[in-house]
Amino acid sequence: MALIITDDCINCDVCEPECPNGAISQGDEIYVIDPGKCTECVGHYDEPQCQQVCPVDCIPLDPEHVESEDELMEKYERLQAEG
């Protein structure tokens, strides 16, 4: 699954620089995660780094973007090839 940032986001700016895929950006009101770039840090880290640094715990799994570990690894490999 990709991750999503909820309305509880306080715009503290700590998650964006932690994302190794550049999937997090400032939205109109809160930060947003591009599900096409989010691999939950698969291929980079053991745990999603944005979740680790978020002080308000507002980055859950996105139920609208369900992906297996294998699919996340394939996405990681594709992003690395494009990058």
Secondary structure by P-SEA (a helix, b strand, c coil): cbbbbccccccccccccccccccccccccbbbbcccccccccccccccccccccccccccccccccccaaaaaaaaaaaaaac
